[in-house]
């Protein structure tokens, strides 16, 4: 009887907000995150079973991502729960998330500039530190800059094509964006493979690999985000008026471009040519 009353109240709601259904995915996401982080710490300290716990946690996280996003896509695209009020809330949530990510990278830039402007005896009182052969900024880093900026242009073309209802152009431009993102990641992996220093080589190596590594992880997440959007465009999920999912992905991708410009100027160019 109580369940029937709740359903009746939900179906007869007189507001424009989306009252979500009970979901098991938050608790499963928490279990996956706890397993992954605990397994990673155990693996780093050579405890038996740490690697397997890490893998299990990552599998749970990937499963939860697929299942949870499936539910969100169904609620928005097929159940009509994405009202104007809901879209405004999603936009504000995405903006706040990107601001938090900017603060995250701000910490890496702060550490890099703090160490580079006033190097101590641990780095030989010079920056870059003694015996650290830094990358040539006009090699692979500059090529990756061109690739990422080009991907920002193609994702904008895709956005405009969705607004204009030009589905073929939207699909082609988004495929190009994803291919450029994969190329960027491949070149960054190649750069890491040929690095003459590691994350344990002074504060420079730590700041370099933490900043560029986390940016690379964000590129991977953004690539997955855009791939899901490509599937949704192909499946006619987006319309001229309702494509908030792609807007969020495009904003996230422009944020990735923005951070890389600062990484190139600060870490590769300024930090390498002092």
Long-range contacts (C-beta under 8 A, 24 or more apart in sequence): 15-85, 16-83, 16-84, 16-85, 16-86, 17-83, 17-85, 17-86, 17-89, 18-75, 18-81, 18-82, 18-83, 18-86, 20-75, 23-68, 23-71, 25-64, 25-67, 25-68, 25-71, 28-60, 28-63, 28-64, 29-60, 29-61, 29-64, 29-68, 31-57, 31-60, 32-57, 32-58, 32-59, 32-60, 32-61, 32-63, 32-64, 33-57, 33-61, 35-60, 36-60, 36-61, 69-228, 73-232, 73-237, 73-245, 76-242, 76-244, 76-245, 77-232, 77-237, 82-242, 82-244, 87-242, 87-244, 90-244, 90-248, 91-244, 91-247, 91-248, 94-247, 94-248, 94-251, 94-252, 95-251, 98-251, 98-252, 98-255, 101-218, 101-255, 102-255, 102-259, 104-214, 105-211, 105-214, 105-215, 105-259, 105-262, 108-207, 108-210, 108-211, 108-214, 109-211, 109-262, 109-266, 111-203, 111-207, 112-207, 112-208, 112-211, 112-266, 112-267, 112-271, 113-266, 115-203, 115-204, 115-207, 116-270, 116-271, 116-274, 122-202, 122-203, 123-202, 123-203, 123-204, 126-274, 127-204, 127-271, 127-274, 128-204, 128-271, 128-272, 128-274, 129-201, 129-202, 129-203, 129-204, 132-196, 132-197, 132-201, 132-202, 132-204, 132-205, 133-196, 133-197, 134-204, 134-268, 134-271, 134-272, 135-191, 135-195, 135-268, 135-272, 136-272, 137-264, 137-268, 137-269, 137-272, 137-273, 140-187, 140-188, 140-190, 140-191, 141-191, 141-264, 141-268, 142-264, 143-187, 144-184, 144-187, 144-188, 144-260, 144-264, 145-260, 145-261, 145-264, 147-180, 147-183, 147-184, 147-187, 148-180, 148-184, 148-219, 148-256, 148-257, 148-260, 149-257, 150-180, 151-176, 151-177, 151-180, 151-181, 151-184, 151-253, 151-257, 152-253, 152-254, 152-257, 154-180, 155-226, 155-249, 155-250, 155-253, 155-254, 156-250, 158-246, 158-250, 159-246, 159-247, 159-250, 162-233, 162-238, 162-240, 162-243, 162-246, 163-240, 163-243, 164-240, 165-240, 167-233, 170-233, 171-230, 171-233, 171-234, 174-226, 174-229, 174-230, 174-233, 175-230, 177-226, 177-253, 178-223, 178-226, 178-227, 178-230, 181-219, 181-222, 181-223, 181-226, 182-223, 184-219, 185-216, 185-219, 185-220, 185-223, 188-212, 188-216, 188-219, 204-271, 207-267, 208-267, 208-271, 211-263, 211-267, 212-263, 212-267, 215-256, 215-259, 215-260, 215-263, 218-255, 218-256, 218-259, 219-256, 221-252, 222-249, 222-252, 222-253, 222-256, 225-249, 225-252, 225-253, 226-253
